[in-house]
Amino acid sequence: MDTLSAVGLGVLQGLTEFLPVSSSGHLVIGQHLLGWQEPNLFFDVCLHVGTFLAVVVVFRRDIALLVHGGLGWLRRPLGGNPYDRDESRRLFELVLFGTIPTVIIGFAFKDVFESLFASVHAVGFSLLITGTLLWLTRRTASFRGWGPFDIRFRHAVLVGIAQGLAITPGISRSGTTIAVALFLGFQREWAGRFSFLLFVPAVIGAITLELVKLRGVPDPFWPVVWGTAAAAVTGYVALRFLLAVVRHGRFHVFAPYCWALGIVCLAATFFR
């Protein structure tokens, strides 16, 4: 792979990983409609590392609290009041409850999700669903919402279920989790924070599973470095932009793009 192609794929990964337009859906569209070649496994892992670094930089305080809360929870898993004001423990427990359904859905329906990557028609339909969810969030714009000490663990589970279902190509992970959080009454800022705190264990798990399958490092190596850097920088900018859009109650502005792309996918499969 040449450097220009690697940087282009890195930019695409950085944008679509965080903007609510489905990175997996764009990958399927690129492969089936535009004839793109799927990145090799090592490069794919590196792109995910790049976007993960963007999340670490933006949410470094929350991630530090998450780690601190996790260590405290391991020492005393059954202790403490669930409504106390230990922010680190509260964050860890909410993320834990949200991650469990994601893991269960991911493993239970792995074959189903993988089969959908072969269907542009399924991606088109899923993008229409994503766009509709985004559009419906405009009704939450005036709602003040709940913070981490107001929501219940069942709410975290519901957002986790949304994240699990978003493994479907065309269903945006960020779009679905933030939309569901807003529907449940989360504060706008907290909806974005919680979505990407759930992203942390999910992407660590995905990267770990992919690393197990690796058989070697490609040569030349520098295109991979530049592609990873492009994913990290673009991801950082896209993530900051997305959080600002959510904070200002404008999350629904991405809906027309998802609808348009979904219609293109359905039309392309119909007229083939």
C-alpha positions in Angstrom: 0.0 0.0 0.0 1.4 3.4 -0.9 1.5 6.3 1.5 -1.2 8.4 -0.2 -3.7 5.5 0.0 -2.8 4.8 3.6 -3.4 8.4 4.6 -6.7 8.5 2.7 -7.9 5.4 4.5 -6.7 6.9 7.8 -8.7 10.1 7.2 -11.8 8.1 6.3 -11.4 6.0 9.4 -10.9 9.1 11.6 -14.0 10.8 10.2 -16.4 7.9 10.1 -15.4 6.2 13.4 -16.7 9.2 15.4 -19.2 11.1 13.2 -22.5 9.2 13.3 -22.4 7.9 9.8 -21.1 4.3 10.4 -17.5 3.5 9.6 -18.3 -0.1 8.9 -21.1 0.9 6.5 -18.6 3.1 4.5 -16.2 0.2 4.4 -18.8 -2.1 2.9 -19.8 0.6 0.4 -16.2 1.2 -0.6 -15.5 -2.5 -1.2 -18.7 -3.4 -3.1 -19.6 -0.2 -5.0 -16.3 1.5 -5.4 -14.0 -1.6 -5.7 -11.8 -0.6 -2.8 -9.4 -3.3 -1.5 -9.9 -4.2 2.2 -7.0 -3.1 4.3 -4.8 -5.9 5.6 -5.3 -6.9 9.2 -2.2 -5.2 10.6 -3.1 -1.9 9.0 -6.7 -2.2 10.1 -5.6 -2.7 13.7 -3.3 0.3 13.5 -6.1 2.5 12.2 -8.2 1.5 15.2 -5.2 2.3 17.5 -5.1 5.7 15.9 -8.7 6.5 16.6 -8.4 5.0 20.1 -5.6 7.4 20.8 -7.9 10.3 19.8 -10.4 9.2 22.4 -7.7 8.8 25.0 -6.5 12.4 24.4 -10.0 13.9 24.5 -11.3 11.9 27.4 -8.0 11.5 29.4 -9.6 12.7 32.6 -12.6 10.4 32.3 -10.4 7.4 31.4 -8.2 8.1 34.4 -11.3 8.1 36.6 -12.4 4.9 34.9 -9.2 3.1 35.7 -9.2 4.4 39.3 -12.8 3.4 39.8 -12.0 -0.1 38.3 -9.1 -0.6 40.7 -11.3 0.4 43.6 -14.1 -1.8 42.5 -11.8 -4.8 42.3 -10.8 -4.2 45.9 -14.4 -3.8 47.1 -16.8 -5.0 44.3 -19.9 -5.3 46.5 -19.3 -2.4 48.8 -20.3 1.2 48.6 -23.6 2.9 48.1 -24.7 3.0 44.4 -25.9 6.5 44.9 -22.8 7.9 46.6 -20.6 10.6 45.1 -17.5 8.6 44.3 -17.4 9.6 40.6 -14.7 7.2 39.6 -16.5 4.2 41.0 -19.8 5.4 39.5 -18.2 5.8 36.0 -16.7 2.3 36.2 -19.9 0.6 37.3 -22.0 2.3 34.6 -19.4 1.4 31.9 -19.3 -2.2 33.2 -23.1 -2.5 33.1 -23.1 -1.0 29.6 -20.3 -3.3 28.3 -21.8 -6.6 29.4 -24.7 -6.6 26.9 -22.3 -5.4 24.1 -20.0 -8.4 24.7 -23.0 -10.9 24.9 -24.6 -9.6 21.6 -21.2 -9.5 19.9 -20.4 -13.1 20.6 -23.9 -14.5 20.3 -24.6 -12.9 16.9 -21.1 -12.8 15.5 -22.0 -14.9 12.4 -25.1 -12.8 11.7 -23.1 -9.5 11.8 -20.3 -10.9 9.6 -22.8 -12.0 7.0 -24.3 -8.5 6.8 -20.9 -7.2 5.6 -21.6 -8.9 2.3 -24.8 -7.0 1.7 -24.9 -3.5 0.4 -28.7 -3.7 0.6 -28.6 -4.4 4.4 -26.1 -1.4 4.8 -28.5 0.9 2.9 -31.4 -0.1 5.1 -29.3 0.3 8.3 -28.2 3.7 7.2 -31.9 4.7 6.9 -32.4 3.5 10.5 -29.4 5.5 11.7 -30.6 8.6 10.0 -34.1 8.3 11.5 -32.6 7.8 15.0 -30.5 10.9 14.6 -33.5 12.9 13.3 -35.6 12.0 16.3 -33.0 13.4 18.7 -34.1 16.9 17.7 -37.0 16.5 20.2 -34.5 16.2 23.0 -32.9 19.5 22.4 -34.6 21.4 25.2 -34.4 18.7 27.8 -31.9 19.3 30.6 -31.3 15.7 31.3 -29.5 13.5 33.9 -25.9 13.2 34.8 -23.9 10.1 36.0 -25.4 10.2 39.5 -29.0 10.4 38.3 -29.2 7.6 35.8 -29.7 4.0 36.8 -27.8 0.9 35.8 -30.7 -0.3 33.6 -30.1 2.8 31.5 -26.5 1.9 31.1 -27.6 -1.6 30.0 -29.9 -0.2 27.4 -27.2 2.0 25.9 -24.9 -1.1 25.9 -27.5 -3.0 24.0 -27.6 -0.2 21.5 -23.8 -0.4 21.1 -24.0 -4.2 20.6 -26.6 -3.8 17.9 -24.5 -1.2 16.2 -22.0 -3.9 15.2 -24.4 -4.1 12.2 -22.7 -2.3 9.3 -24.6 0.9 8.5 -25.8 1.3 12.1 -23.5 4.0 13.6 -22.1 3.1 17.0 -21.7 6.7 18.1 -25.0 7.8 16.6 -27.0 4.9 18.1 -25.5 5.1 21.6 -25.8 8.9 21.9 -29.3 8.9 20.4 -30.5 6.2 22.9 -28.9 8.0 25.8 -30.7 11.2 24.8 -34.0 9.4 24.5 -33.4 8.0 28.0 -32.9 11.5 29.4 -29.1 11.9 29.6 -27.7 15.4 29.6 -26.3 16.1 26.2 -22.7 16.4 27.3 -23.0 13.2 29.4 -24.6 11.3 26.5 -21.5 12.0 24.5 -19.1 11.2 27.3 -20.8 7.9 28.2 -20.9 6.8 24.5 -17.2 7.1 24.2 -16.4 5.7 27.6 -18.3 2.6 26.4 -16.1 2.8 23.2 -12.9 2.3 25.3 -13.4 -1.3 26.5 -15.2 -2.2 23.2 -12.3 -1.1 21.0 -9.7 -2.6 23.4 -11.4 -5.9 23.1 -11.7 -5.6 19.3 -8.0 -4.7 18.9 -7.0 -7.6 21.2 -9.0 -10.1 19.1 -7.5 -8.8 15.9 -3.9 -8.9 17.3 -4.4 -12.6 18.0 -4.9 -13.2 14.3 -1.8 -11.3 13.2 0.8 -13.2 11.3 3.3 -10.5 10.5 4.1 -6.8 9.9 3.8 -5.5 6.3 6.7 -4.1 4.4 7.0 -1.1 3.8 6.0 0.0 7.2 6.0 3.8 6.8 2.6 4.0 5.0 1.1 2.3 8.1 2.6 4.9 10.3 1.3 7.8 8.3 -2.1 6.2 8.0 -2.3 5.7 11.8 -1.3 9.3 12.4 -3.9 10.5 9.9 -6.6 8.4 11.7 -5.5 9.9 15.1 -5.4 13.5 14.0 -8.6 13.3 11.9 -10.3 11.4 14.7 -9.4 14.0 17.2 -10.9 16.8 15.1 -14.0 14.8 14.3 -14.6 13.8 17.9 -14.3 17.4 19.1 -16.7 18.5 16.4 -19.2 15.8 17.2 -19.2 16.6 20.9 -19.8 20.3 20.1 -22.7 19.4 17.8 -24.3 17.2 20.5 -23.8 19.8 23.2 -25.6 22.4 21.1 -28.5 20.0 20.4 -27.8 19.7 16.7 -27.1 15.9 16.5 -29.9 15.5 14.0 -28.0 17.4 11.3 -26.2 14.2 10.2 -29.5 12.5 9.4 -29.9 13.7 5.8 -26.4 12.4 4.9 -27.3 8.9 6.3 -30.6 8.9 4.4 -29.0 10.0 1.1 -26.3 7.4 1.4 -28.8 4.7 2.4 -31.0 5.5 -0.7 -27.9 5.4 -2.9 -27.0 1.9 -1.6 -30.6 0.6 -2.1 -30.8 2.1 -5.6 -27.4 0.6 -6.5 -28.5 -2.9 -5.5 -31.9 -2.5 -7.2 -30.5 -1.4 -10.6 -27.6 -3.9 -10.6 
